[in-house]
Each structure stands twice: as C-alpha cells, then as structure tokens.
C-alpha cells in the first residue's frame, strides 16, 4: 500500500511539475508579448507625437504667413483710404474752380450782352 501511495505521489509530483513548467512557459510568453505590445505602443505614440509636432510647426508657419498678409492688406487699405481722401479733396477743389469759372463766364456773357 505504501509503495502504491508513493508511486501515486511521484506521478502527481511529476504531473504538477509539468503543469508548473507549462504555466511558467506561458507566463514567459505572455510577458514577451506584453513587452512587444508596449514597444509597439511606445513607437506609435512617438510617431503620433512627431506628426503632431510637425503639424503644429506647419500651422505656426501658415499663421505667421496669414498675419503678414493681413498686415499687408491693412497697409494697402490704409493707403487706399488716403488716396480716396486725396481724390475727394481734388474733386472738391475742381468743383469749386468749375463754379468760379461758370460764374466768371456768366458775368462775361452778361457784359457781352450789354
């Protein structure tokens, strides 16, 4: 009976050892897979950060170009307003001169008719 019990114990011990070895191998394999997934995740995060950094840089360049264009357009509008004011002033002077000339012509025509 003791011999049978010892034999059964040995079989169970070997079986337990095999299960433990198998579990340890699966655990090692899972750790390798987790490590590989972490590496891929870190690489993807780095690539994403690189893309975001590049997109931000491009946006900053584009924003600066827009600011320059706005400034240029504001300067152009300002110069156009000055030109309009100058033309209005010239128009007023010309209208006044035309009125004076018409008045002088009217007086000359009156003198000529007499």
C-alpha positions in Angstrom: 0.0 0.0 0.0 2.8 2.4 0.9 4.5 1.6 -2.4 1.4 2.3 -4.3 0.9 5.6 -2.5 4.5 6.6 -3.1 4.2 5.7 -6.7 1.0 7.7 -7.0 2.7 10.7 -5.2 5.6 10.5 -7.7 3.2 10.6 -10.6 1.3 13.5 -9.1 4.6 15.3 -8.4 5.7 14.9 -12.0 2.4 16.0 -13.3 2.4 19.0 -11.0 5.9 19.8 -12.2 4.9 19.6 -15.8 1.8 21.8 -15.2 4.0 24.3 -13.3 6.6 24.3 -16.2 3.9 24.8 -18.7 2.4 27.7 -16.7 5.8 29.2 -16.3 6.4 29.0 -20.1 3.0 30.5 -20.8 3.7 33.3 -18.3 7.1 34.0 -20.0 5.5 34.0 -23.4 2.8 36.4 -22.2 5.4 38.7 -20.7 7.3 38.7 -24.1 4.0 39.6 -25.9 3.2 42.3 -23.4 6.7 43.7 -23.8 6.4 43.6 -27.6 2.9 45.4 -27.4 4.4 48.0 -25.1 7.2 48.6 -27.5 4.8 49.0 -30.4 2.6 51.3 -28.4 5.6 53.5 -27.5 6.7 53.6 -31.1 3.1 54.6 -32.2 3.0 57.3 -29.5 6.3 58.6 -30.6 5.2 58.7 -34.3 2.0 60.4 -33.3 3.9 63.0 -31.3 6.2 63.6 -34.2 3.3 64.1 -36.5 1.6 66.5 -34.1 4.8 68.4 -33.7 5.2 68.7 -37.5 1.6 69.7 -37.9 2.0 72.4 -35.2 5.1 73.7 -36.9 3.4 73.9 -40.3 0.4 75.6 -38.7 2.6 78.2 -37.0 4.3 78.9 -40.3 0.9 79.3 -42.0 -0.4 81.5 -39.2 2.7 83.7 -39.5 2.1 84.0 -43.3 -1.5 84.9 -42.7 -0.5 87.6 -40.1 1.9 89.1 -42.7 -0.8 89.0 -45.4 -3.3 90.7 -43.0 -0.7 93.4 -42.2 0.0 93.9 -45.8 -3.7 94.2 -46.6 -4.3 96.6 -43.7 -1.4 98.8 -45.1 -3.0 98.6 -48.6 -6.4 99.6 -47.2 -4.9 102.5 -45.3 -3.1 103.8 -48.4 -6.3 103.4 -50.4 -8.3 105.4 -47.8 -5.6 108.2 -48.0 -5.9 108.1 -51.8 -9.7 108.4 -51.6 -9.4 111.3 -49.3 -6.9 113.0 -51.6 -9.2 112.4 -54.6 -12.2 113.8 -52.7 -10.2 116.9 -51.9 -9.2 117.3 -55.5 -12.8 116.8 -56.6 -14.0 119.5 -54.2 -11.3 121.9 -55.5 -12.2 121.1 -59.1 -15.9 121.7 -58.3 -15.1 125.0 -56.7 -12.9 126.0 -59.6 -15.7 125.0 -62.0 -18.3 127.0 -60.1 -15.9 130.0 -60.2 -15.3 129.6 -63.9 -19.1 129.3 -64.6 -19.7 132.4 -62.5 -17.0 134.3 -64.4 -18.4 133.0 -67.7 -21.8 134.1 -66.7 -20.6 137.6 -65.8 -18.7 137.8 -69.1 -21.8 136.8 -71.0 -23.8 139.5 -69.2 -21.1 142.1 -70.0 -21.1 140.9 -73.7 -24.9 141.1 -74.0 -24.9 144.7 -72.7 
